[in-house]
Amino acid sequence: MAVTLKDIAERSGTSVTLVSRVLNKKAATYRISRQTEQLVLKTAKELKYRPNQLAVGLRLKKTHTLGLIAPDLSNPFFAYIIKSAQSVAHTMGYTLVVCDTDENLQLEIDHVSLLWSKGIDGLVVMPVGQKFGHLENLLMNGVPIVMVDRSFGELNASSVVIDNYAGAFEAVEYLISNGHTRIAIIQGLPDTFTSRGRLQGYKEALEKHGIPVDESLVVGKDFRRENGYIETKFLLRSSRRPTAIFTTSDLITLGALQAISEEGLEIPRDISIVAFDDIESAEFFRCPVTAVAQPKENIGEMAVKLLTDQIRCQGKYEPKHIVLKPTLIIRDSVGVVTRSTSVDLSVA
């Protein structure tokens, strides 16, 4: 049974009001003697008293609870960020409540409303990324928000994102340096911050090297494994299949690898692949996959620290925007394409 202020008062021979004032560090304000203060503190310690955090939260208008909204908990990338955020939040004395939107905007709106009604102190959000009115409403009502992975330029909120453009540009340029000109991209959810950056990097890398963008090679509709699997099947069975595929998420990559295996093709002999997101086991695959790695171990920690800084500032806070640089890790999944092999593949 939890120890109450009444228990301490009875044991120390004082009143509940006096105990409350001592434990709230107001002994000097109410001219409580040093001797009485020490008696109350000693009694509280002996009884192993722990303050009721809910009551403290209500009094201070703080719940020591943070919300975190993720688009897909089955995605290893988001799971890694959540694990990091959870660890840091716990260390800083916060409880983290996690909601999965399943890449569904209406679910995201519903979860935001629910968390707000529960009186969260702040919100880390990895949004679906198509609309932000519900998030803007929270900001206008003084709820601190930090955007992660996907962001909105119009929203005056702190953010931690990856330089998607630079990562995609470097990946595609690496493929081009190995002779590839028919390079497909399997993108994630269109018109989101993440997809726009990666698609732009892909297109501008091709354009820089004088390679026309073939829109038939720009495919994909979301970040899921099924998307990678289905689109790769279509690409490999097309009359002019690509020599390389650039996949834009770890789940898309897993789907693509499954499709390539089912088609009886070998990487990189028959098809090359570069992935955005470095799957934890990528280096141990039958053919280790070249990947654009994100510093995911830092993202969750940075987001929570930005959020708690904002909470402490109580509204007097200028949003901060952190852009992290990805790293291209070169492994064995990209083969060299000569002019002759390129022609052979294009008519396969």
C-alpha positions as CSV (number, residue, x, y, z in Angstrom):
1,M,0.0,0.0,0.0
2,A,1.3,3.5,-0.9
3,V,2.5,5.7,2.0
4,T,0.4,8.9,2.3
5,L,1.0,12.3,3.8
6,K,-1.4,11.3,6.6
7,D,0.9,8.4,7.4
8,I,3.9,10.6,7.7
9,A,2.0,13.2,9.8
10,E,0.8,10.5,12.2
11,R,4.2,9.0,12.6
12,S,6.0,12.3,13.1
13,G,3.3,13.9,15.3
14,T,2.6,16.8,12.9
15,S,-0.2,17.8,10.5
16,V,-0.8,16.8,6.9
17,T,-0.5,20.5,5.9
18,L,2.9,20.8,7.6
19,V,4.1,17.6,5.9
20,S,2.9,18.8,2.5
21,R,4.8,22.1,3.0
22,V,8.0,20.4,4.0
23,L,8.0,17.8,1.2
24,N,7.3,20.6,-1.3
25,K,10.3,22.5,0.0
26,K,8.3,25.3,1.4
27,A,9.5,25.0,5.1
28,A,11.3,28.3,5.0
29,T,8.3,30.1,3.4
30,Y,6.0,29.0,6.2
31,R,8.7,29.4,9.0
32,I,8.8,25.7,9.9
33,S,11.7,25.0,12.2
34,R,14.7,23.2,11.0
35,Q,14.2,20.5,13.6
36,T,10.6,19.8,12.5
37,E,11.6,19.8,8.9
38,Q,14.3,17.2,9.5
39,L,11.9,15.1,11.5
40,V,9.4,15.0,8.6
41,L,12.0,14.3,6.0
42,K,13.5,11.5,8.2
43,T,10.0,10.0,8.7
44,A,9.2,10.1,5.0
45,K,12.5,8.3,4.3
46,E,11.9,5.6,6.9
47,L,8.4,5.0,5.5
48,K,9.8,4.9,1.9
49,Y,7.4,7.6,0.8
50,R,7.2,8.2,-3.0
51,P,5.2,11.2,-4.3
52,N,2.1,10.5,-6.4
53,Q,3.4,11.6,-9.8
54,L,-0.2,12.0,-11.1
55,A,-1.0,14.4,-8.3
56,V,2.3,16.3,-8.9
57,G,1.5,16.5,-12.6
58,L,-1.9,17.9,-12.0
59,R,-0.6,20.5,-9.6
60,L,2.2,21.6,-11.9
61,K,0.2,21.0,-15.1
62,K,2.7,18.4,-16.2
63,T,2.2,14.7,-16.6
64,H,5.8,13.7,-17.3
65,T,4.4,11.8,-20.3
66,L,5.6,12.2,-23.9
67,G,3.7,10.9,-26.9
68,L,5.4,9.3,-29.9
69,I,3.6,8.7,-33.1
70,A,5.2,6.3,-35.7
71,P,3.9,5.4,-39.1
72,D,4.7,1.6,-39.0
73,L,6.0,-0.3,-36.0
74,S,6.9,-3.3,-38.2
75,N,9.5,-1.1,-39.9
76,P,12.9,-1.8,-38.3
77,F,14.0,1.8,-38.9
78,F,11.1,3.2,-36.8
79,A,11.5,0.5,-34.2
80,Y,15.1,1.4,-33.7
81,I,14.3,5.1,-33.3
82,I,11.5,4.3,-30.8
83,K,13.9,2.1,-28.7
84,S,16.4,4.9,-28.5
85,A,13.7,7.5,-27.7
86,Q,12.2,5.3,-25.0
87,S,15.6,4.8,-23.3
88,V,16.4,8.5,-23.2
89,A,12.9,9.5,-22.1
90,H,13.1,7.0,-19.2
91,T,16.5,8.4,-18.1
92,M,15.0,11.9,-18.1
93,G,12.0,10.8,-15.9
94,Y,9.4,10.7,-18.7
95,T,7.0,7.9,-19.7
96,L,6.8,7.4,-23.5
97,V,3.4,6.5,-25.0
98,V,3.8,5.1,-28.5
99,C,1.0,5.0,-31.2
100,D,1.2,3.3,-34.6
101,T,-0.7,5.0,-37.4
102,D,-0.1,2.2,-40.0
103,E,0.6,4.9,-42.5
104,N,-3.0,6.1,-42.2
105,L,-3.6,9.8,-41.9
106,Q,-6.9,9.5,-40.2
107,L,-5.4,7.2,-37.6
108,E,-2.7,9.7,-37.0
109,I,-5.3,12.5,-36.5
110,D,-7.2,10.3,-34.0
111,H,-4.0,9.4,-32.1
112,V,-2.9,13.0,-31.8
113,S,-6.4,13.9,-30.5
114,L,-6.2,11.1,-27.9
115,L,-2.7,12.0,-26.7
116,W,-3.7,15.6,-26.4
117,S,-6.7,14.7,-24.3
118,K,-4.4,12.7,-22.0
119,G,-2.4,15.9,-21.2
120,I,1.0,14.9,-22.7
121,D,3.8,17.3,-22.1
122,G,5.1,17.0,-25.6
123,L,5.0,15.0,-28.8
124,V,7.6,13.3,-31.0
125,V,5.9,12.6,-34.4
126,M,7.0,10.7,-37.4
127,P,4.0,11.7,-39.5
128,V,2.3,10.0,-42.5
129,G,3.4,13.3,-44.1
130,Q,0.5,14.4,-46.2
131,K,-1.3,17.0,-44.0
132,F,-0.4,18.8,-40.9
133,G,-3.4,20.8,-39.7
134,H,-3.9,18.6,-36.6
135,L,-0.3,19.1,-35.6
136,E,-0.5,22.9,-36.2
137,N,-3.5,22.9,-33.9
138,L,-1.4,21.4,-31.1
139,L,1.4,23.9,-31.6
140,M,-1.1,26.8,-31.4
141,N,-2.3,25.3,-28.1
142,G,1.2,25.3,-26.7
143,V,2.0,21.6,-27.0
144,P,5.8,21.2,-27.9
145,I,6.3,19.1,-31.0
146,V,9.4,17.6,-32.6
147,M,9.1,16.2,-36.1
148,V,11.2,13.1,-37.0
149,D,12.1,11.7,-40.4
150,R,9.3,13.5,-42.2
151,S,8.7,17.2,-41.9
152,F,6.7,20.1,-43.2
153,G,8.4,23.4,-44.1
154,E,5.3,25.3,-43.3
155,L,5.0,24.0,-39.7
156,N,6.9,26.0,-37.1
157,A,8.2,22.9,-35.2
158,S,11.6,21.5,-34.4
159,S,12.7,18.6,-36.5
160,V,15.3,15.9,-36.8
161,V,15.6,14.6,-40.4
162,I,18.0,13.0,-42.8
163,D,19.4,14.7,-45.9
164,N,17.4,12.4,-48.2
165,Y,18.4,14.3,-51.3
166,A,22.1,13.9,-50.7
167,G,21.8,10.2,-49.8
168,A,19.8,9.3,-52.9
169,F,22.0,11.4,-55.2
170,E,25.2,9.6,-53.9
171,A,23.6,6.2,-54.3
172,V,22.5,6.8,-57.9
173,E,25.7,8.4,-58.8
174,Y,27.6,5.3,-57.5
175,L,25.4,3.1,-59.8
176,I,26.2,5.4,-62.7
177,S,29.9,5.2,-62.0
178,N,29.6,1.5,-62.5
179,G,28.1,1.8,-65.9
180,H,24.4,1.7,-65.1
181,T,22.0,3.9,-67.0
182,R,18.7,2.0,-66.7
183,I,18.2,2.6,-63.0
184,A,14.8,2.0,-61.4
185,I,13.6,3.6,-58.2
186,I,11.0,2.1,-55.9
187,Q,9.8,5.0,-53.9
188,G,7.8,5.2,-50.7
189,L,4.6,7.1,-50.1
190,P,4.5,9.8,-52.8
191,D,4.3,13.5,-51.9
192,T,5.9,13.0,-48.4
193,F,9.0,14.8,-47.3
194,T,11.1,11.6,-47.4
195,S,10.0,10.4,-50.8
196,R,10.3,13.8,-52.4
197,G,13.9,14.2,-51.3
198,R,14.9,10.8,-52.4
199,L,13.2,11.0,-55.7
200,Q,14.7,14.4,-56.4
201,G,18.2,13.1,-55.6
202,Y,17.6,10.2,-58.0
203,K,16.4,12.4,-60.8
204,E,19.1,15.0,-60.5
205,A,21.9,12.4,-60.4
206,L,20.7,11.0,-63.7
207,E,20.3,14.5,-65.2
208,K,23.8,15.5,-64.1
209,H,25.2,12.7,-66.2
210,G,23.0,13.3,-69.2
211,I,20.8,10.3,-68.6
212,P,17.1,11.0,-69.4
213,V,14.6,10.2,-66.6
214,D,12.5,7.2,-67.8
215,E,9.2,7.6,-65.9
216,S,8.4,3.9,-66.4
217,L,11.3,3.2,-64.0
218,V,9.9,5.5,-61.3
219,V,7.5,3.1,-59.4
220,G,6.2,2.5,-55.9
221,K,3.4,3.7,-53.7
222,D,4.4,3.2,-50.0
223,F,7.2,2.1,-47.7
224,R,6.0,-1.5,-47.2
225,R,7.6,-4.8,-48.1
226,E,4.7,-5.7,-50.5
227,N,5.4,-2.6,-52.5
228,G,9.1,-3.6,-53.0
229,Y,8.1,-7.2,-53.9
230,I,5.3,-6.3,-56.4
231,E,7.2,-3.5,-58.2
232,T,10.3,-5.5,-58.5
233,K,8.4,-8.4,-60.1
234,F,7.0,-6.0,-62.7
235,L,10.4,-4.4,-63.3
236,L,12.1,-7.7,-63.8
237,R,9.5,-8.9,-66.2
238,S,9.3,-5.8,-68.3
239,S,10.5,-5.9,-71.9
240,R,13.4,-3.6,-71.1
241,R,14.3,-4.4,-67.5
242,P,16.6,-2.1,-65.5
243,T,20.2,-3.1,-64.8
244,A,19.9,-1.7,-61.3
245,I,17.2,-0.9,-58.7
246,F,17.4,1.8,-56.0
247,T,15.1,0.9,-53.1
248,T,14.1,3.7,-50.8
249,S,13.4,1.9,-47.5
250,D,14.5,-1.2,-45.7
251,L,11.1,-3.0,-46.0
252,I,11.0,-2.2,-49.8
253,T,14.5,-3.7,-50.0
254,L,13.4,-6.9,-48.3
255,G,10.5,-7.2,-50.8
256,A,12.8,-6.5,-53.7
257,L,15.3,-9.2,-52.6
258,Q,12.5,-11.8,-52.3
259,A,11.3,-11.0,-55.8
260,I,14.8,-11.2,-57.3
261,S,15.4,-14.5,-55.7
262,E,12.0,-15.9,-56.9
263,E,12.9,-14.9,-60.5
264,G,16.0,-16.9,-60.3
265,L,18.3,-14.0,-60.7
266,E,21.6,-13.3,-58.9
267,I,22.9,-10.1,-57.4
268,P,25.0,-8.5,-58.8
269,R,25.4,-10.7,-61.9
270,D,21.9,-10.2,-63.2
271,I,20.7,-7.2,-61.4
272,S,22.3,-4.6,-59.0
273,I,20.7,-3.1,-56.0
274,V,21.3,-0.1,-53.7
275,A,19.1,0.4,-50.6
276,F,18.2,3.5,-48.7
277,D,18.3,2.4,-45.0
278,D,20.8,-0.1,-43.9
279,I,19.1,-3.2,-42.7
280,E,20.8,-4.5,-39.7
281,S,21.6,-7.8,-41.4
282,A,22.4,-6.4,-44.8
283,E,26.1,-7.2,-44.6
284,F,25.3,-10.9,-43.8
285,F,23.0,-11.4,-46.8
286,R,24.0,-13.9,-49.5
287,C,25.2,-10.9,-51.4
288,P,25.9,-8.0,-48.9
289,V,23.8,-5.0,-49.9
290,T,25.3,-1.6,-50.7
291,A,23.2,0.9,-48.7
292,V,22.7,4.5,-47.7
293,A,22.9,4.2,-43.9
294,Q,21.1,6.7,-41.6
295,P,22.5,7.5,-38.1
296,K,19.4,6.0,-36.6
297,E,21.1,5.4,-33.2
298,N,21.2,9.2,-32.8
299,I,17.7,10.2,-34.1
300,G,15.5,9.1,-31.2
301,E,17.9,10.6,-28.6
302,M,18.1,13.9,-30.4
303,A,14.4,14.2,-30.8
304,V,13.6,13.6,-27.1
305,K,16.3,16.0,-26.0
306,L,15.0,18.7,-28.3
307,L,11.5,18.1,-27.0
308,T,12.4,18.2,-23.3
309,D,14.4,21.4,-23.8
310,Q,11.3,22.9,-25.4
311,I,9.1,21.7,-22.5
312,R,11.5,23.3,-19.9
313,C,11.5,26.6,-21.9
314,Q,7.7,26.9,-21.4
315,G,6.9,28.6,-24.7
316,K,10.0,30.7,-25.0
317,Y,11.7,28.5,-27.5
318,E,12.9,28.9,-31.1
319,P,12.4,25.7,-33.2
320,K,15.6,23.9,-34.1
321,H,16.1,21.9,-37.3
322,I,18.7,19.2,-37.3
323,V,19.7,17.6,-40.7
324,L,21.8,14.5,-40.4
325,K,24.1,13.2,-43.1
326,P,23.6,9.6,-44.4
327,T,26.6,7.5,-45.4
328,L,26.9,5.3,-48.4
329,I,28.3,1.9,-47.4
330,I,29.7,0.0,-50.4
331,R,29.3,-3.7,-50.3
332,D,28.9,-6.3,-53.1
333,S,25.5,-5.7,-54.6
334,V,26.5,-3.5,-57.5
335,G,28.0,-5.0,-60.6
336,V,29.9,-3.2,-63.4
337,V,27.9,-2.8,-66.6
338,T,29.7,-2.5,-69.9
339,R,28.0,-1.3,-73.1
340,S,27.6,-4.9,-74.4
341,T,26.2,-6.3,-71.2
342,S,23.9,-3.3,-71.0
343,V,22.4,-4.1,-74.4
344,D,22.0,-7.8,-73.5
345,L,20.1,-6.9,-70.4
346,S,17.8,-4.3,-72.1
347,V,16.5,-6.9,-74.5
348,A,16.1,-9.7,-71.9
